[in-house]
Amino acid sequence: MSDKKIVVPEGMLEAVVAVSPQADRPSREFAREFYRPLLEAALEWLSEHPIVPIDKEVEEILDKVEPYRNWPEMVKRVVEIWQRQMFIAPGSHPNDNKINKELADLLRPEMGIVEAMN
């Protein structure tokens, strides 16, 4: 790995630890330390190879976002929508089958993301 300091979001680490097999998890702390470098490597790769939306995806996102007079807020909404959909497999996008409850609970209603993705 490079000298870059990669910060693994705590929720991401906890999600991995939560689904790790019990047999492979002698202790929660061991699992956290085992998976942290793996996630750091994946996030470092992603930081060096960003997933950039194609023009069609940008257009679809912009169609979902109401124009704002406050450009920083609009940019934040666009980035948030892209970040939520960039790892969803083709054919299983939330727009295909409505957003499931778990995903909807994570979305920030005050930003209108749920409405924008419906």
Phi and psi restraints in degrees (value plus and minus 20) as a CYANA .aco file:
   2 SER   PHI     -97.3   -57.3
   2 SER   PSI    -197.4  -157.4
   3 ASP   PHI    -102.2   -62.2
   3 ASP   PSI     -21.3    18.7
   4 LYS   PHI     -81.8   -41.8
   4 LYS   PSI     119.3   159.3
   5 LYS   PHI    -111.2   -71.2
   5 LYS   PSI      93.7   133.7
   6 ILE   PHI    -119.5   -79.5
   6 ILE   PSI     110.1   150.1
   7 VAL   PHI    -121.4   -81.4
   7 VAL   PSI      98.1   138.1
   8 VAL   PHI    -105.8   -65.8
   8 VAL   PSI      99.5   139.5
   9 PRO   PHI     -78.0   -38.0
   9 PRO   PSI     115.7   155.7
  10 GLU   PHI     -75.8   -35.8
  10 GLU   PSI     -61.2   -21.2
  11 GLY   PHI     -83.7   -43.7
  11 GLY   PSI     -55.7   -15.7
  12 MET   PHI     -86.0   -46.0
  12 MET   PSI     -64.7   -24.7
  13 LEU   PHI     -83.1   -43.1
  13 LEU   PSI     -64.3   -24.3
  14 GLU   PHI     -83.0   -43.0
  14 GLU   PSI     -56.4   -16.4
  15 ALA   PHI     -83.6   -43.6
  15 ALA   PSI     -60.1   -20.1
  16 VAL   PHI     -89.0   -49.0
  16 VAL   PSI     -64.7   -24.7
  17 VAL   PHI     -81.7   -41.7
  17 VAL   PSI     -58.7   -18.7
  18 ALA   PHI     -84.2   -44.2
  18 ALA   PSI     -50.4   -10.4
  19 VAL   PHI    -120.2   -80.2
  19 VAL   PSI     -19.1    20.9
  20 SER   PHI     -90.5   -50.5
  20 SER   PSI     123.3   163.3
  21 PRO   PHI     -80.6   -40.6
  21 PRO   PSI     120.0   160.0
  22 GLN   PHI     -77.9   -37.9
  22 GLN   PSI     -57.6   -17.6
  23 ALA   PHI     -83.2   -43.2
  23 ALA   PSI     -50.1   -10.1
  24 ASP   PHI    -109.6   -69.6
  24 ASP   PSI     -13.3    26.7
  25 ARG   PHI    -144.9  -104.9
  25 ARG   PSI      59.1    99.1
  26 PRO   PHI     -84.1   -44.1
  26 PRO   PSI     -50.7   -10.7
  27 SER   PHI    -172.3  -132.3
  27 SER   PSI     132.9   172.9
  28 ARG   PHI     -81.0   -41.0
  28 ARG   PSI     -60.6   -20.6
  29 GLU   PHI     -85.9   -45.9
  29 GLU   PSI     -59.8   -19.8
  30 PHE   PHI     -80.8   -40.8
  30 PHE   PSI     -64.6   -24.6
  31 ALA   PHI     -82.0   -42.0
  31 ALA   PSI     -63.1   -23.1
  32 ARG   PHI     -79.9   -39.9
  32 ARG   PSI     -64.4   -24.4
  33 GLU   PHI     -93.0   -53.0
  33 GLU   PSI     -49.1    -9.1
  34 PHE   PHI     -89.9   -49.9
  34 PHE   PSI     -64.6   -24.6
  35 TYR   PHI    -104.3   -64.3
  35 TYR   PSI     -45.0    -5.0
  36 ARG   PHI     -74.6   -34.6
  36 ARG   PSI     -70.2   -30.2
  37 PRO   PHI     -83.8   -43.8
  37 PRO   PSI     -50.3   -10.3
  38 LEU   PHI     -87.0   -47.0
  38 LEU   PSI     -64.8   -24.8
  39 LEU   PHI     -87.2   -47.2
  39 LEU   PSI     -58.4   -18.4
  40 GLU   PHI     -79.1   -39.1
  40 GLU   PSI     -63.8   -23.8
  41 ALA   PHI     -83.1   -43.1
  41 ALA   PSI     -63.0   -23.0
  42 ALA   PHI     -85.0   -45.0
  42 ALA   PSI     -63.0   -23.0
  43 LEU   PHI     -89.6   -49.6
  43 LEU   PSI     -54.4   -14.4
  44 GLU   PHI     -84.0   -44.0
  44 GLU   PSI     -64.7   -24.7
  45 TRP   PHI     -78.3   -38.3
  45 TRP   PSI     -65.8   -25.8
  46 LEU   PHI     -83.5   -43.5
  46 LEU   PSI     -57.0   -17.0
  47 SER   PHI     -87.6   -47.6
  47 SER   PSI     -47.6    -7.6
  48 GLU   PHI    -111.3   -71.3
  48 GLU   PSI     -38.0     2.0
  49 HIS   PHI    -151.9  -111.9
  49 HIS   PSI      46.8    86.8
  50 PRO   PHI     -80.5   -40.5
  50 PRO   PSI     125.5   165.5
  51 ILE   PHI    -106.1   -66.1
  51 ILE   PSI      91.9   131.9
  52 VAL   PHI    -123.5   -83.5
  52 VAL   PSI     109.4   149.4
  53 PRO   PHI     -86.9   -46.9
  53 PRO   PSI     125.1   165.1
  54 ILE   PHI     -96.4   -56.4
  54 ILE   PSI     146.3   186.3
  55 ASP   PHI     -72.9   -32.9
  55 ASP   PSI     -62.6   -22.6
  56 LYS   PHI     -81.5   -41.5
  56 LYS   PSI     -61.7   -21.7
  57 GLU   PHI     -86.0   -46.0
  57 GLU   PSI     -58.8   -18.8
  58 VAL   PHI     -82.4   -42.4
  58 VAL   PSI     -65.3   -25.3
  59 GLU   PHI     -80.8   -40.8
  59 GLU   PSI     -62.7   -22.7
  60 GLU   PHI     -83.0   -43.0
  60 GLU   PSI     -60.9   -20.9
  61 ILE   PHI     -86.3   -46.3
  61 ILE   PSI     -65.5   -25.5
  62 LEU   PHI     -83.5   -43.5
  62 LEU   PSI     -51.5   -11.5
  63 ASP   PHI     -85.5   -45.5
  63 ASP   PSI     -46.8    -6.8
  64 LYS   PHI    -106.8   -66.8
  64 LYS   PSI     -36.1     3.9
  65 VAL   PHI    -124.1   -84.1
  65 VAL   PSI     104.5   144.5
  66 GLU   PHI     -89.5   -49.5
  66 GLU   PSI     122.3   162.3
  67 PRO   PHI     -84.0   -44.0
  67 PRO   PSI     121.3   161.3
  68 TYR   PHI    -139.1   -99.1
  68 TYR   PSI     130.0   170.0
  69 ARG   PHI     -95.6   -55.6
  69 ARG   PSI     -45.1    -5.1
  70 ASN   PHI    -112.9   -72.9
  70 ASN   PSI      75.7   115.7
  71 TRP   PHI     -78.7   -38.7
  71 TRP   PSI     -60.8   -20.8
  72 PRO   PHI     -77.5   -37.5
  72 PRO   PSI     -58.5   -18.5
  73 GLU   PHI     -86.5   -46.5
  73 GLU   PSI     -59.6   -19.6
  74 MET   PHI     -84.9   -44.9
  74 MET   PSI     -64.2   -24.2
  75 VAL   PHI     -81.7   -41.7
  75 VAL   PSI     -62.6   -22.6
  76 LYS   PHI     -79.2   -39.2
  76 LYS   PSI     -62.0   -22.0
  77 ARG   PHI     -84.5   -44.5
  77 ARG   PSI     -63.3   -23.3
  78 VAL   PHI     -81.8   -41.8
  78 VAL   PSI     -66.7   -26.7
  79 VAL   PHI     -82.7   -42.7
  79 VAL   PSI     -62.3   -22.3
  80 GLU   PHI     -82.3   -42.3
  80 GLU   PSI     -64.5   -24.5
  81 ILE   PHI     -82.5   -42.5
  81 ILE   PSI     -66.0   -26.0
  82 TRP   PHI     -81.9   -41.9
  82 TRP   PSI     -64.6   -24.6
  83 GLN   PHI     -81.6   -41.6
  83 GLN   PSI     -55.4   -15.4
  84 ARG   PHI     -93.9   -53.9
  84 ARG   PSI     -48.0    -8.0
  85 GLN   PHI    -124.6   -84.6
  85 GLN   PSI     -30.3     9.7
  86 MET   PHI     -88.2   -48.2
  86 MET   PSI     -40.2    -0.2
  87 PHE   PHI    -125.5   -85.5
  87 PHE   PSI     -17.6    22.4
  88 ILE   PHI     -97.6   -57.6
  88 ILE   PSI     109.0   149.0
  89 ALA   PHI     -82.2   -42.2
  89 ALA   PSI     124.0   164.0
  90 PRO   PHI     -75.7   -35.7
  90 PRO   PSI     118.4   158.4
  91 GLY   PHI      68.5   108.5
  91 GLY   PSI     -29.6    10.4
  92 SER   PHI    -143.3  -103.3
  92 SER   PSI       2.4    42.4
  93 HIS   PHI     -82.4   -42.4
  93 HIS   PSI     123.2   163.2
  94 PRO   PHI     -72.5   -32.5
  94 PRO   PSI     -49.3    -9.3
  95 ASN   PHI     -87.2   -47.2
  95 ASN   PSI     -42.7    -2.7
  96 ASP   PHI     -90.3   -50.3
  96 ASP   PSI     -57.2   -17.2
  97 ASN   PHI    -155.7  -115.7
  97 ASN   PSI      12.5    52.5
  98 LYS   PHI      40.5    80.5
  98 LYS   PSI     133.3   173.3
  99 ILE   PHI     -92.5   -52.5
  99 ILE   PSI     111.5   151.5
 100 ASN   PHI     -92.9   -52.9
 100 ASN   PSI     142.1   182.1
 101 LYS   PHI     -78.8   -38.8
 101 LYS   PSI     -60.9   -20.9
 102 GLU   PHI     -81.3   -41.3
 102 GLU   PSI     -63.7   -23.7
 103 LEU   PHI     -88.9   -48.9
 103 LEU   PSI     -61.6   -21.6
 104 ALA   PHI     -80.5   -40.5
 104 ALA   PSI     -56.6   -16.6
 105 ASP   PHI     -85.4   -45.4
 105 ASP   PSI     -48.2    -8.2
 106 LEU   PHI    -100.3   -60.3
 106 LEU   PSI     -44.5    -4.5
 107 LEU   PHI     -94.1   -54.1
 107 LEU   PSI     128.6   168.6
 108 ARG   PHI    -110.4   -70.4
 108 ARG   PSI      83.1   123.1
 109 PRO   PHI     -80.5   -40.5
 109 PRO   PSI     -51.5   -11.5
 110 GLU   PHI     -85.8   -45.8
 110 GLU   PSI     -38.2     1.8
 111 MET   PHI    -114.9   -74.9
 111 MET   PSI     -26.2    13.8
 112 GLY   PHI      56.2    96.2
 112 GLY   PSI      -0.2    39.8
 113 ILE   PHI     -87.6   -47.6
 113 ILE   PSI     -62.4   -22.4
 114 VAL   PHI     -79.0   -39.0
 114 VAL   PSI     -67.2   -27.2
 115 GLU   PHI     -84.1   -44.1
 115 GLU   PSI     -57.7   -17.7
 116 ALA   PHI     -86.8   -46.8
 116 ALA   PSI     -50.6   -10.6
 117 MET   PHI    -108.6   -68.6
 117 MET   PSI     -34.8     5.2
